[in-house]
Every structure is written in structure tokens, then in C-alpha cells.
Amino acid sequence: MQDIAIAIGEKLHELIILEIRKICKEVTEQQKLMEHRLAVLERAPQEQKISSASSIRSHQYRMKGANIIAIRKRLQLSQAAFARLLKVDRANLHKWEYDKVVPSPATVAKIAAFRGMGKKALRQKLQELENEIWHS
């Protein structure tokens, strides 16, 4: 009887060791997967910065006068109002719209910011500009 108890105890010990090894192997695989995901996530912002910088550069070359006019008209702004928003002279805006002068990269970035702007955001921006004018 004692031999049977020892045999059962040894068999249980073997099964427990096998189960522990199985669980350790699964945990190790999950850890490797998480480390890989973390590495991918850590690289993502750097890659996004690079791609956004290159997309800004590519937009610089595509900002033609017709694009500026289209943005301004979609926002239903006069040249004077759009020039005030951009904090530039209306005459400069006119020259950009008719491709007489190419705007600087900084100005192109300002114009591009208005490309996807909705009416509500535009009203807020105009209100901020008005407050800035009155309080300065």
C-alpha cells in the first residue's frame, strides 16, 4: 500500500512539473509577443513624424494659387478676411492666388491648416482673431 502511495505521489509530481513547464512556455511566448508589440508601438511615432514631415513637404509643392482660392472660397471668406486670418497683407494673398509669388513654407502650412477646417472651427478662429485685435 505504501508503494502505491509513493508511485501516485511520484506520478503527481511529474504531472505538476509538466504542467508548470507548459504554463512557463506559454507565458514566455506571450512575453515575446508583447515585447514585439511594444517595439512596434515605440517605432510608430518616429515613423509617423517622418511620414508627416514628408507629406508636409509634398504639400508645399502642390499649393498652387487655385488651391488657395478653393480653400478660401470653401470657407466663404473674402481675400481681406482670409489674409487677416493668415496675418498677411491682402495684396500678398492676391499674388499667391494668381501664382505671381510662391508663399513661404510656413505660410503654406498655415493655409493647409484651413484645408480641412469646418465652419464651426472657422467661426471660433475668427472670434479668437477678433479678440486678439480688440485686446492688443
A tleap script that builds the chain and sets N, CA, C and O, in Angstrom:
source leaprc.protein.ff14SB
mol = sequence {
  NMET GLN ASP ILE ALA ILE ALA ILE GLY GLU
  LYS LEU HIE GLU LEU ILE ILE LEU GLU ILE
  ARG LYS ILE CYS LYS GLU VAL THR GLU GLN
  GLN LYS LEU MET GLU HIE ARG LEU ALA VAL
  LEU GLU ARG ALA PRO GLN GLU GLN LYS ILE
  SER SER ALA SER SER ILE ARG SER HIE GLN
  TYR ARG MET LYS GLY ALA ASN ILE ILE ALA
  ILE ARG LYS ARG LEU GLN LEU SER GLN ALA
  ALA PHE ALA ARG LEU LEU LYS VAL ASP ARG
  ALA ASN LEU HIE LYS TRP GLU TYR ASP LYS
  VAL VAL PRO SER PRO ALA THR VAL ALA LYS
  ILE ALA ALA PHE ARG GLY MET GLY LYS LYS
  ALA LEU ARG GLN LYS LEU GLN GLU LEU GLU
  ASN GLU ILE TRP HIE CSER
}
set mol.1.N position { 0.808 -1.183 0.000 }
set mol.1.CA position { 0.000 0.000 0.000 }
set mol.1.C position { 0.865 1.267 0.000 }
set mol.1.O position { 0.558 2.243 -0.685 }
set mol.2.N position { 1.923 1.232 0.761 }
set mol.2.CA position { 2.815 2.372 0.830 }
set mol.2.C position { 3.508 2.579 -0.524 }
set mol.2.O position { 3.767 3.717 -0.916 }
set mol.3.N position { 3.809 1.488 -1.238 }
set mol.3.CA position { 4.430 1.595 -2.559 }
set mol.3.C position { 3.490 2.274 -3.553 }
set mol.3.O position { 3.920 3.061 -4.397 }
set mol.4.N position { 2.219 1.962 -3.440 }
set mol.4.CA position { 1.223 2.584 -4.328 }
set mol.4.C position { 1.148 4.086 -4.041 }
set mol.4.O position { 1.080 4.881 -4.978 }
set mol.5.N position { 1.160 4.482 -2.791 }
set mol.5.CA position { 1.105 5.891 -2.409 }
set mol.5.C position { 2.332 6.630 -2.936 }
set mol.5.O position { 2.227 7.757 -3.420 }
set mol.6.N position { 3.496 5.986 -2.838 }
set mol.6.CA position { 4.730 6.605 -3.342 }
set mol.6.C position { 4.660 6.737 -4.865 }
set mol.6.O position { 5.046 7.770 -5.413 }
set mol.7.N position { 4.173 5.705 -5.548 }
set mol.7.CA position { 4.046 5.739 -7.010 }
set mol.7.C position { 3.084 6.836 -7.441 }
set mol.7.O position { 3.363 7.564 -8.393 }
set mol.8.N position { 1.945 6.963 -6.747 }
set mol.8.CA position { 0.966 8.013 -7.070 }
set mol.8.C position { 1.585 9.390 -6.816 }
set mol.8.O position { 1.408 10.309 -7.615 }
set mol.9.N position { 2.301 9.529 -5.720 }
set mol.9.CA position { 2.955 10.797 -5.392 }
set mol.9.C position { 3.974 11.194 -6.455 }
set mol.9.O position { 4.041 12.357 -6.852 }
set mol.10.N position { 4.764 10.228 -6.913 }
set mol.10.CA position { 5.759 10.494 -7.954 }
set mol.10.C position { 5.077 10.887 -9.271 }
set mol.10.O position { 5.524 11.802 -9.962 }
set mol.11.N position { 3.997 10.189 -9.606 }
set mol.11.CA position { 3.260 10.486 -10.844 }
set mol.11.C position { 2.653 11.890 -10.778 }
set mol.11.O position { 2.699 12.639 -11.754 }
set mol.12.N position { 2.082 12.240 -9.616 }
set mol.12.CA position { 1.534 13.590 -9.441 }
set mol.12.C position { 2.636 14.644 -9.575 }
set mol.12.O position { 2.439 15.686 -10.199 }
set mol.13.N position { 3.793 14.357 -8.983 }
set mol.13.CA position { 4.924 15.269 -9.071 }
set mol.13.C position { 5.329 15.478 -10.539 }
set mol.13.O position { 5.580 16.615 -10.940 }
set mol.14.N position { 5.396 14.435 -11.330 }
set mol.14.CA position { 5.735 14.523 -12.753 }
set mol.14.C position { 4.702 15.353 -13.510 }
set mol.14.O position { 5.056 16.206 -14.323 }
set mol.15.N position { 3.411 15.095 -13.233 }
set mol.15.CA position { 2.339 15.836 -13.909 }
set mol.15.C position { 2.381 17.325 -13.546 }
set mol.15.O position { 2.157 18.183 -14.400 }
set mol.16.N position { 2.664 17.618 -12.303 }
set mol.16.CA position { 2.756 19.018 -11.876 }
set mol.16.C position { 3.926 19.704 -12.576 }
set mol.16.O position { 3.791 20.833 -13.047 }
set mol.17.N position { 5.074 19.029 -12.649 }
set mol.17.CA position { 6.243 19.590 -13.326 }
set mol.17.C position { 5.928 19.842 -14.802 }
set mol.17.O position { 6.278 20.895 -15.335 }
set mol.18.N position { 5.267 18.880 -15.472 }
set mol.18.CA position { 4.895 19.049 -16.880 }
set mol.18.C position { 3.946 20.241 -17.053 }
set mol.18.O position { 4.102 21.029 -17.985 }
set mol.19.N position { 2.986 20.369 -16.174 }
set mol.19.CA position { 2.020 21.475 -16.265 }
set mol.19.C position { 2.721 22.820 -16.037 }
set mol.19.O position { 2.432 23.793 -16.733 }
set mol.20.N position { 3.622 22.876 -15.089 }
set mol.20.CA position { 4.371 24.116 -14.819 }
set mol.20.C position { 5.213 24.503 -16.030 }
set mol.20.O position { 5.257 25.677 -16.396 }
set mol.21.N position { 5.878 23.539 -16.656 }
set mol.21.CA position { 6.684 23.820 -17.857 }
set mol.21.C position { 5.811 24.336 -19.003 }
set mol.21.O position { 6.197 25.254 -19.727 }
set mol.22.N position { 4.631 23.733 -19.153 }
set mol.22.CA position { 3.698 24.146 -20.204 }
set mol.22.C position { 3.270 25.602 -19.982 }
set mol.22.O position { 3.260 26.401 -20.918 }
set mol.23.N position { 2.921 25.932 -18.748 }
set mol.23.CA position { 2.487 27.291 -18.422 }
set mol.23.C position { 3.638 28.278 -18.618 }
set mol.23.O position { 3.436 29.373 -19.144 }
set mol.24.N position { 4.841 27.892 -18.198 }
set mol.24.CA position { 6.020 28.770 -18.380 }
set mol.24.C position { 6.283 29.033 -19.859 }
set mol.24.O position { 6.625 30.150 -20.246 }
set mol.25.N position { 6.122 28.011 -20.673 }
set mol.25.CA position { 6.339 28.166 -22.112 }
set mol.25.C position { 5.315 29.145 -22.703 }
set mol.25.O position { 5.674 30.000 -23.513 }
set mol.26.N position { 4.038 29.022 -22.299 }
set mol.26.CA position { 3.001 29.937 -22.791 }
set mol.26.C position { 3.275 31.367 -22.355 }
set mol.26.O position { 3.121 32.301 -23.142 }
set mol.27.N position { 3.682 31.541 -21.097 }
set mol.27.CA position { 3.973 32.880 -20.582 }
set mol.27.C position { 5.160 33.487 -21.332 }
set mol.27.O position { 5.137 34.676 -21.649 }
set mol.28.N position { 6.177 32.707 -21.617 }
set mol.28.CA position { 7.351 33.180 -22.349 }
set mol.28.C position { 6.961 33.618 -23.759 }
set mol.28.O position { 7.428 34.648 -24.245 }
set mol.29.N position { 6.104 32.833 -24.414 }
set mol.29.CA position { 5.644 33.201 -25.761 }
set mol.29.C position { 4.842 34.493 -25.729 }
set mol.29.O position { 5.007 35.349 -26.598 }
set mol.30.N position { 3.970 34.639 -24.727 }
set mol.30.CA position { 3.188 35.864 -24.603 }
set mol.30.C position { 4.089 37.064 -24.321 }
set mol.30.O position { 3.856 38.158 -24.835 }
set mol.31.N position { 5.105 36.856 -23.512 }
set mol.31.CA position { 6.040 37.930 -23.208 }
set mol.31.C position { 6.768 38.378 -24.478 }
set mol.31.O position { 6.924 39.576 -24.714 }
set mol.32.N position { 7.209 37.431 -25.285 }
set mol.32.CA position { 7.889 37.775 -26.537 }
set mol.32.C position { 6.952 38.542 -27.461 }
set mol.32.O position { 7.360 39.511 -28.102 }
set mol.33.N position { 5.696 38.108 -27.528 }
set mol.33.CA position { 4.714 38.795 -28.356 }
set mol.33.C position { 4.498 40.226 -27.867 }
set mol.33.O position { 4.447 41.153 -28.676 }
set mol.34.N position { 4.374 40.412 -26.577 }
set mol.34.CA position { 4.188 41.756 -26.006 }
set mol.34.C position { 5.410 42.637 -26.252 }
set mol.34.O position { 5.267 43.821 -26.558 }
set mol.35.N position { 6.600 42.073 -26.122 }
set mol.35.CA position { 7.814 42.847 -26.391 }
set mol.35.C position { 7.860 43.281 -27.846 }
set mol.35.O position { 8.278 44.399 -28.147 }
set mol.36.N position { 7.433 42.409 -28.749 }
set mol.36.CA position { 7.394 42.753 -30.176 }
set mol.36.C position { 6.388 43.876 -30.417 }
set mol.36.O position { 6.684 44.838 -31.125 }
set mol.37.N position { 5.197 43.752 -29.826 }
set mol.37.CA position { 4.171 44.799 -29.990 }
set mol.37.C position { 4.657 46.132 -29.440 }
set mol.37.O position { 4.435 47.181 -30.044 }
set mol.38.N position { 5.320 46.085 -28.291 }
set mol.38.CA position { 5.846 47.299 -27.689 }
set mol.38.C position { 6.885 47.952 -28.604 }
set mol.38.O position { 6.888 49.170 -28.781 }
set mol.39.N position { 7.755 47.142 -29.176 }
set mol.39.CA position { 8.775 47.671 -30.092 }
set mol.39.C position { 8.119 48.337 -31.296 }
set mol.39.O position { 8.559 49.397 -31.741 }
set mol.40.N position { 7.074 47.718 -31.818 }
set mol.40.CA position { 6.351 48.294 -32.964 }
set mol.40.C position { 5.720 49.622 -32.569 }
set mol.40.O position { 5.797 50.593 -33.322 }
set mol.41.N position { 5.099 49.673 -31.396 }
set mol.41.CA position { 4.468 50.912 -30.940 }
set mol.41.C position { 5.491 52.010 -30.682 }
set mol.41.O position { 5.223 53.184 -30.938 }
set mol.42.N position { 6.663 51.634 -30.175 }
set mol.42.CA position { 7.695 52.636 -29.940 }
set mol.42.C position { 8.246 53.198 -31.241 }
set mol.42.O position { 8.639 54.363 -31.285 }
set mol.43.N position { 8.285 52.400 -32.299 }
set mol.43.CA position { 8.763 52.883 -33.603 }
set mol.43.C position { 7.708 53.707 -34.311 }
set mol.43.O position { 8.054 54.575 -35.112 }
set mol.44.N position { 6.431 53.469 -34.045 }
set mol.44.CA position { 5.337 54.116 -34.774 }
set mol.44.C position { 5.397 55.640 -34.724 }
set mol.44.O position { 5.282 56.264 -35.779 }
set mol.45.N position { 5.572 56.288 -33.552 }
set mol.45.CA position { 5.615 57.751 -33.557 }
set mol.45.C position { 6.750 58.313 -34.400 }
set mol.45.O position { 6.576 59.338 -35.058 }
set mol.46.N position { 7.917 57.655 -34.392 }
set mol.46.CA position { 9.034 58.132 -35.193 }
set mol.46.C position { 8.700 58.028 -36.675 }
set mol.46.O position { 8.963 58.955 -37.441 }
set mol.47.N position { 8.121 56.900 -37.078 }
set mol.47.CA position { 7.751 56.723 -38.481 }
set mol.47.C position { 6.660 57.705 -38.877 }
set mol.47.O position { 6.646 58.210 -40.000 }
set mol.48.N position { 5.727 57.979 -37.930 }
set mol.48.CA position { 4.651 58.911 -38.223 }
set mol.48.C position { 5.210 60.321 -38.402 }
set mol.48.O position { 4.766 61.054 -39.286 }
set mol.49.N position { 6.194 60.712 -37.559 }
set mol.49.CA position { 6.803 62.036 -37.695 }
set mol.49.C position { 7.477 62.169 -39.051 }
set mol.49.O position { 7.365 63.202 -39.712 }
set mol.50.N position { 8.179 61.117 -39.462 }
set mol.50.CA position { 8.871 61.139 -40.750 }
set mol.50.C position { 7.864 61.255 -41.882 }
set mol.50.O position { 8.048 62.057 -42.799 }
set mol.51.N position { 6.788 60.452 -41.825 }
set mol.51.CA position { 5.807 60.491 -42.910 }
set mol.51.C position { 5.046 61.804 -42.923 }
set mol.51.O position { 4.730 62.317 -43.996 }
set mol.52.N position { 4.737 62.375 -41.726 }
set mol.52.CA position { 4.023 63.644 -41.719 }
set mol.52.C position { 4.923 64.763 -42.231 }
set mol.52.O position { 4.451 65.670 -42.916 }
set mol.53.N position { 6.211 64.711 -41.907 }
set mol.53.CA position { 7.134 65.733 -42.411 }
set mol.53.C position { 7.261 65.641 -43.919 }
set mol.53.O position { 7.301 66.665 -44.601 }
set mol.54.N position { 7.326 64.428 -44.447 }
set mol.54.CA position { 7.437 64.290 -45.895 }
set mol.54.C position { 6.138 64.682 -46.580 }
set mol.54.O position { 6.157 65.199 -47.697 }
set mol.55.N position { 4.988 64.436 -45.909 }
set mol.55.CA position { 3.723 64.835 -46.532 }
set mol.55.C position { 3.591 66.344 -46.529 }
set mol.55.O position { 3.029 66.915 -47.464 }
set mol.56.N position { 4.109 67.017 -45.473 }
set mol.56.CA position { 4.078 68.477 -45.460 }
set mol.56.C position { 4.933 69.005 -46.606 }
set mol.56.O position { 4.540 69.941 -47.303 }
set mol.57.N position { 6.110 68.398 -46.798 }
set mol.57.CA position { 6.966 68.831 -47.904 }
set mol.57.C position { 6.265 68.651 -49.238 }
set mol.57.O position { 6.354 69.519 -50.106 }
set mol.58.N position { 5.566 67.532 -49.412 }
set mol.58.CA position { 4.910 67.301 -50.691 }
set mol.58.C position { 3.761 68.278 -50.893 }
set mol.58.O position { 3.469 68.659 -52.026 }
set mol.59.N position { 3.087 68.700 -49.785 }
set mol.59.CA position { 2.005 69.673 -49.912 }
set mol.59.C position { 2.548 71.046 -50.271 }
set mol.59.O position { 1.865 71.837 -50.923 }
set mol.60.N position { 3.781 71.333 -49.845 }
set mol.60.CA position { 4.358 72.621 -50.164 }
set mol.60.C position { 4.405 72.827 -51.673 }
set mol.60.O position { 4.131 73.926 -52.157 }
set mol.61.N position { 4.741 71.809 -52.399 }
set mol.61.CA position { 4.877 71.942 -53.833 }
set mol.61.C position { 3.538 71.937 -54.549 }
set mol.61.O position { 3.446 72.381 -55.694 }
set mol.62.N position { 2.504 71.443 -53.893 }
set mol.62.CA position { 1.192 71.368 -54.539 }
set mol.62.C position { 0.307 72.565 -54.231 }
set mol.62.O position { -0.800 72.660 -54.762 }
set mol.63.N position { 0.765 73.475 -53.391 }
set mol.63.CA position { -0.076 74.605 -53.006 }
set mol.63.C position { -0.014 75.665 -54.093 }
set mol.63.O position { 0.769 76.613 -54.029 }
set mol.64.N position { -0.850 75.475 -55.077 }
set mol.64.CA position { -0.947 76.424 -56.185 }
set mol.64.C position { -1.988 77.481 -55.843 }
set mol.64.O position { -2.749 77.341 -54.885 }
set mol.65.N position { -2.005 78.518 -56.628 }
set mol.65.CA position { -2.964 79.595 -56.407 }
set mol.65.C position { -4.401 79.109 -56.443 }
set mol.65.O position { -5.236 79.559 -55.658 }
set mol.66.N position { -4.691 78.186 -57.359 }
set mol.66.CA position { -6.062 77.657 -57.461 }
set mol.66.C position { -6.468 76.933 -56.180 }
set mol.66.O position { -7.630 76.980 -55.778 }
set mol.67.N position { -5.506 76.264 -55.540 }
set mol.67.CA position { -5.805 75.587 -54.271 }
set mol.67.C position { -6.120 76.593 -53.176 }
set mol.67.O position { -7.030 76.389 -52.372 }
set mol.68.N position { -5.358 77.685 -53.155 }
set mol.68.CA position { -5.585 78.719 -52.141 }
set mol.68.C position { -6.962 79.343 -52.348 }
set mol.68.O position { -7.701 79.564 -51.388 }
set mol.69.N position { -7.299 79.622 -53.593 }
set mol.69.CA position { -8.615 80.189 -53.894 }
set mol.69.C position { -9.716 79.216 -53.483 }
set mol.69.O position { -10.721 79.624 -52.900 }
set mol.70.N position { -9.531 77.940 -53.784 }
set mol.70.CA position { -10.548 76.935 -53.446 }
set mol.70.C position { -10.761 76.849 -51.938 }
set mol.70.O position { -11.896 76.746 -51.472 }
set mol.71.N position { -9.683 76.891 -51.186 }
set mol.71.CA position { -9.798 76.840 -49.717 }
set mol.71.C position { -10.541 78.073 -49.219 }
set mol.71.O position { -11.454 77.973 -48.400 }
set mol.72.N position { -10.145 79.224 -49.717 }
set mol.72.CA position { -10.780 80.480 -49.284 }
set mol.72.C position { -12.260 80.515 -49.637 }
set mol.72.O position { -13.089 80.925 -48.824 }
set mol.73.N position { -12.590 80.086 -50.847 }
set mol.73.CA position { -13.998 80.118 -51.267 }
set mol.73.C position { -14.833 79.085 -50.520 }
set mol.73.O position { -16.001 79.330 -50.217 }
set mol.74.N position { -14.239 77.928 -50.222 }
set mol.74.CA position { -14.984 76.908 -49.468 }
set mol.74.C position { -15.335 77.440 -48.083 }
set mol.74.O position { -16.389 77.126 -47.529 }
set mol.75.N position { -14.430 78.253 -47.533 }
set mol.75.CA position { -14.676 78.866 -46.229 }
set mol.75.C position { -15.558 80.112 -46.334 }
set mol.75.O position { -15.926 80.708 -45.321 }
set mol.76.N position { -15.891 80.499 -47.564 }
set mol.76.CA position { -16.735 81.670 -47.849 }
set mol.76.C position { -16.147 82.942 -47.242 }
set mol.76.O position { -16.835 83.710 -46.570 }
set mol.77.N position { -14.850 83.143 -47.499 }
set mol.77.CA position { -14.156 84.321 -46.989 }
set mol.77.C position { -13.693 85.192 -48.137 }
set mol.77.O position { -13.367 84.705 -49.220 }
set mol.78.N position { -13.671 86.480 -47.882 }
set mol.78.CA position { -13.091 87.405 -48.855 }
set mol.78.C position { -11.574 87.308 -48.755 }
set mol.78.O position { -11.038 86.720 -47.817 }
set mol.79.N position { -10.893 87.894 -49.736 }
set mol.79.CA position { -9.432 87.904 -49.669 }
set mol.79.C position { -8.962 88.633 -48.416 }
set mol.79.O position { -8.017 88.202 -47.755 }
set mol.80.N position { -9.624 89.736 -48.097 }
set mol.80.CA position { -9.217 90.530 -46.930 }
set mol.80.C position { -9.376 89.723 -45.639 }
set mol.80.O position { -8.493 89.737 -44.781 }
set mol.81.N position { -10.506 89.020 -45.505 }
set mol.81.CA position { -10.748 88.238 -44.286 }
set mol.81.C position { -9.764 87.074 -44.179 }
set mol.81.O position { -9.238 86.801 -43.100 }
set mol.82.N position { -9.515 86.390 -45.293 }
set mol.82.CA position { -8.590 85.260 -45.270 }
set mol.82.C position { -7.172 85.753 -44.975 }
set mol.82.O position { -6.422 85.101 -44.248 }
set mol.83.N position { -6.809 86.900 -45.540 }
set mol.83.CA position { -5.485 87.479 -45.288 }
set mol.83.C position { -5.331 87.820 -43.808 }
set mol.83.O position { -4.266 87.604 -43.230 }
set mol.84.N position { -6.392 88.355 -43.190 }
set mol.84.CA position { -6.330 88.649 -41.755 }
set mol.84.C position { -6.126 87.380 -40.945 }
set mol.84.O position { -5.355 87.363 -39.986 }
set mol.85.N position { -6.826 86.310 -41.338 }
set mol.85.CA position { -6.661 85.027 -40.640 }
set mol.85.C position { -5.228 84.519 -40.730 }
set mol.85.O position { -4.688 83.970 -39.770 }
set mol.86.N position { -4.625 84.710 -41.892 }
set mol.86.CA position { -3.251 84.254 -42.109 }
set mol.86.C position { -2.223 85.251 -41.572 }
set mol.86.O position { -1.026 84.967 -41.529 }
set mol.87.N position { -2.717 86.432 -41.160 }
set mol.87.CA position { -1.869 87.517 -40.660 }
set mol.87.C position { -0.864 87.961 -41.724 }
set mol.87.O position { 0.330 88.117 -41.469 }
set mol.88.N position { -1.412 88.158 -42.938 }
set mol.88.CA position { -0.608 88.653 -44.050 }
set mol.88.C position { -1.377 89.788 -44.721 }
set mol.88.O position { -2.547 90.025 -44.423 }
set mol.89.N position { -0.712 90.471 -45.615 }
set mol.89.CA position { -1.343 91.547 -46.371 }
set mol.89.C position { -2.231 90.953 -47.465 }
set mol.89.O position { -1.902 89.916 -48.041 }
set mol.90.N position { -3.365 91.618 -47.750 }
set mol.90.CA position { -4.279 91.131 -48.778 }
set mol.90.C position { -3.615 91.088 -50.143 }
set mol.90.O position { -3.916 90.208 -50.950 }
set mol.91.N position { -2.720 92.022 -50.410 }
set mol.91.CA position { -2.025 92.052 -51.697 }
set mol.91.C position { -1.148 90.803 -51.877 }
set mol.91.O position { -1.061 90.249 -52.972 }
set mol.92.N position { -0.503 90.371 -50.786 }
set mol.92.CA position { 0.306 89.143 -50.878 }
set mol.92.C position { -0.571 87.941 -51.178 }
set mol.92.O position { -0.211 87.095 -51.996 }
set mol.93.N position { -1.721 87.861 -50.519 }
set mol.93.CA position { -2.651 86.758 -50.771 }
set mol.93.C position { -3.072 86.756 -52.241 }
set mol.93.O position { -3.137 85.704 -52.876 }
set mol.94.N position { -3.353 87.934 -52.765 }
set mol.94.CA position { -3.740 88.052 -54.176 }
set mol.94.C position { -2.619 87.520 -55.085 }
set mol.94.O position { -2.887 86.798 -56.046 }
set mol.95.N position { -1.390 87.873 -54.782 }
set mol.95.CA position { -0.253 87.406 -55.590 }
set mol.95.C position { -0.116 85.882 -55.516 }
set mol.95.O position { 0.201 85.237 -56.515 }
set mol.96.N position { -0.356 85.306 -54.327 }
set mol.96.CA position { -0.260 83.844 -54.190 }
set mol.96.C position { -1.369 83.158 -54.977 }
set mol.96.O position { -1.150 82.140 -55.634 }
set mol.97.N position { -2.571 83.742 -54.894 }
set mol.97.CA position { -3.718 83.114 -55.564 }
set mol.97.C position { -3.546 83.107 -57.086 }
set mol.97.O position { -4.034 82.205 -57.766 }
set mol.98.N position { -2.877 84.080 -57.596 }
set mol.98.CA position { -2.705 84.157 -59.050 }
set mol.98.C position { -1.303 83.745 -59.485 }
set mol.98.O position { -0.848 84.110 -60.569 }
set mol.99.N position { -0.627 82.989 -58.638 }
set mol.99.CA position { 0.679 82.393 -58.922 }
set mol.99.C position { 1.738 83.403 -59.373 }
set mol.99.O position { 2.625 83.076 -60.161 }
set mol.100.N position { 1.633 84.620 -58.867 }
set mol.100.CA position { 2.657 85.608 -59.169 }
set mol.100.C position { 3.840 85.463 -58.213 }
set mol.100.O position { 4.982 85.751 -58.570 }
set mol.101.N position { 3.542 85.007 -56.981 }
set mol.101.CA position { 4.559 84.790 -55.954 }
set mol.101.C position { 4.224 83.477 -55.258 }
set mol.101.O position { 3.052 83.153 -55.070 }
set mol.102.N position { 5.243 82.729 -54.879 }
set mol.102.CA position { 5.035 81.477 -54.160 }
set mol.102.C position { 5.131 81.759 -52.654 }
set mol.102.O position { 6.113 82.350 -52.206 }
set mol.103.N position { 4.132 81.348 -51.871 }
set mol.103.CA position { 4.198 81.598 -50.424 }
set mol.103.C position { 5.314 80.777 -49.768 }
set mol.103.O position { 5.725 79.735 -50.278 }
set mol.104.N position { 5.783 81.269 -48.642 }
set mol.104.CA position { 6.840 80.566 -47.903 }
set mol.104.C position { 6.283 79.249 -47.337 }
set mol.104.O position { 5.070 79.095 -47.197 }
set mol.105.N position { 7.171 78.307 -47.016 }
set mol.105.CA position { 6.702 77.040 -46.433 }
set mol.105.C position { 5.878 77.236 -45.159 }
set mol.105.O position { 4.916 76.505 -44.920 }
set mol.106.N position { 6.256 78.221 -44.344 }
set mol.106.CA position { 5.490 78.482 -43.115 }
set mol.106.C position { 4.073 78.953 -43.453 }
set mol.106.O position { 3.108 78.557 -42.800 }
set mol.107.N position { 3.959 79.791 -44.466 }
set mol.107.CA position { 2.649 80.282 -44.876 }
set mol.107.C position { 1.824 79.168 -45.508 }
set mol.107.O position { 0.615 79.085 -45.293 }
set mol.108.N position { 2.472 78.321 -46.279 }
set mol.108.CA position { 1.771 77.177 -46.873 }
set mol.108.C position { 1.202 76.296 -45.767 }
set mol.108.O position { 0.085 75.794 -45.884 }
set mol.109.N position { 1.970 76.107 -44.691 }
set mol.109.CA position { 1.491 75.302 -43.561 }
set mol.109.C position { 0.269 75.950 -42.926 }
set mol.109.O position { -0.678 75.256 -42.556 }
set mol.110.N position { 0.280 77.287 -42.796 }
set mol.110.CA position { -0.888 77.995 -42.248 }
set mol.110.C position { -2.111 77.797 -43.145 }
set mol.110.O position { -3.206 77.513 -42.661 }
set mol.111.N position { -1.912 77.949 -44.453 }
set mol.111.CA position { -3.021 77.789 -45.400 }
set mol.111.C position { -3.543 76.361 -45.358 }
set mol.111.O position { -4.752 76.132 -45.360 }
set mol.112.N position { -2.623 75.404 -45.319 }
set mol.112.CA position { -3.025 73.982 -45.295 }
set mol.112.C position { -3.840 73.656 -44.054 }
set mol.112.O position { -4.697 72.773 -44.094 }
set mol.113.N position { -3.587 74.351 -42.957 }
set mol.113.CA position { -4.343 74.117 -41.730 }
set mol.113.C position { -5.825 74.428 -41.928 }
set mol.113.O position { -6.677 73.854 -41.249 }
set mol.114.N position { -6.132 75.329 -42.849 }
set mol.114.CA position { -7.527 75.694 -43.116 }
set mol.114.C position { -8.199 74.745 -44.094 }
set mol.114.O position { -9.416 74.792 -44.274 }
set mol.115.N position { -7.408 73.882 -44.729 }
set mol.115.CA position { -7.918 72.986 -45.763 }
set mol.115.C position { -9.080 72.119 -45.257 }
set mol.115.O position { -10.102 71.998 -45.932 }
set mol.116.N position { -8.923 71.521 -44.080 }
set mol.116.CA position { -9.969 70.635 -43.573 }
set mol.116.C position { -10.850 71.268 -42.515 }
set mol.116.O position { -11.649 70.582 -41.877 }
set mol.117.N position { -10.713 72.564 -42.323 }
set mol.117.CA position { -11.443 73.238 -41.246 }
set mol.117.C position { -12.918 73.398 -41.606 }
set mol.117.O position { -13.270 73.755 -42.730 }
set mol.118.N position { -13.761 73.127 -40.627 }
set mol.118.CA position { -15.198 73.289 -40.811 }
set mol.118.C position { -15.641 74.687 -40.432 }
set mol.118.O position { -14.846 75.502 -39.964 }
set mol.119.N position { -16.913 74.950 -40.640 }
set mol.119.CA position { -17.466 76.287 -40.381 }
set mol.119.C position { -17.384 76.652 -38.897 }
set mol.119.O position { -17.081 77.793 -38.547 }
set mol.120.N position { -17.659 75.671 -38.030 }
set mol.120.CA position { -17.654 75.937 -36.595 }
set mol.120.C position { -16.249 76.303 -36.124 }
set mol.120.O position { -16.068 77.266 -35.378 }
set mol.121.N position { -15.266 75.538 -36.558 }
set mol.121.CA position { -13.877 75.822 -36.192 }
set mol.121.C position { -13.433 77.166 -36.775 }
set mol.121.O position { -12.677 77.904 -36.142 }
set mol.122.N position { -13.905 77.475 -37.978 }
set mol.122.CA position { -13.571 78.751 -38.601 }
set mol.122.C position { -14.151 79.911 -37.790 }
set mol.122.O position { -13.469 80.906 -37.543 }
set mol.123.N position { -15.421 79.776 -37.376 }
set mol.123.CA position { -16.032 80.829 -36.565 }
set mol.123.C position { -15.237 81.057 -35.282 }
set mol.123.O position { -15.031 82.196 -34.863 }
set mol.124.N position { -14.793 79.961 -34.662 }
set mol.124.CA position { -14.006 80.061 -33.440 }
set mol.124.C position { -12.679 80.765 -33.712 }
set mol.124.O position { -12.253 81.612 -32.928 }
set mol.125.N position { -12.032 80.420 -34.812 }
set mol.125.CA position { -10.753 81.045 -35.179 }
set mol.125.C position { -10.950 82.541 -35.442 }
set mol.125.O position { -10.135 83.361 -35.019 }
set mol.126.N position { -12.030 82.893 -36.140 }
set mol.126.CA position { -12.324 84.304 -36.405 }
set mol.126.C position { -12.598 85.067 -35.105 }
set mol.126.O position { -12.184 86.216 -34.952 }
set mol.127.N position { -13.296 84.417 -34.177 }
set mol.127.CA position { -13.572 85.036 -32.880 }
set mol.127.C position { -12.277 85.285 -32.113 }
set mol.127.O position { -12.099 86.340 -31.504 }
set mol.128.N position { -11.368 84.299 -32.148 }
set mol.128.CA position { -10.066 84.457 -31.485 }
set mol.128.C position { -9.292 85.618 -32.098 }
set mol.128.O position { -8.676 86.409 -31.384 }
set mol.129.N position { -9.327 85.715 -33.426 }
set mol.129.CA position { -8.628 86.807 -34.105 }
set mol.129.C position { -9.230 88.159 -33.717 }
set mol.129.O position { -8.505 89.120 -33.461 }
set mol.130.N position { -10.557 88.221 -33.675 }
set mol.130.CA position { -11.233 89.456 -33.306 }
set mol.130.C position { -10.868 89.858 -31.866 }
set mol.130.O position { -10.595 91.027 -31.592 }
set mol.131.N position { -10.868 88.885 -30.962 }
set mol.131.CA position { -10.493 89.175 -29.564 }
set mol.131.C position { -9.049 89.656 -29.492 }
set mol.131.O position { -8.731 90.570 -28.731 }
set mol.132.N position { -8.178 89.041 -30.284 }
set mol.132.CA position { -6.773 89.432 -30.297 }
set mol.132.C position { -6.619 90.867 -30.787 }
set mol.132.O position { -5.822 91.632 -30.244 }
set mol.133.N position { -7.376 91.226 -31.804 }
set mol.133.CA position { -7.295 92.579 -32.359 }
set mol.133.C position { -7.795 93.605 -31.346 }
set mol.133.O position { -7.175 94.653 -31.163 }
set mol.134.N position { -8.919 93.306 -30.685 }
set mol.134.CA position { -9.522 94.257 -29.764 }
set mol.134.C position { -8.761 94.385 -28.451 }
set mol.134.O position { -8.811 95.428 -27.799 }
set mol.135.N position { -8.054 93.322 -28.062 }
set mol.135.CA position { -7.368 93.339 -26.770 }
set mol.135.C position { -5.879 93.644 -26.871 }
set mol.135.O position { -5.159 93.556 -25.876 }
set mol.136.N position { -5.419 93.998 -28.053 }
set mol.136.CA position { -3.992 94.302 -28.165 }
set mol.136.C position { -3.753 95.773 -28.406 }
set mol.136.O position { -2.604 96.200 -28.525 }
savepdb mol mol.pdb
quit
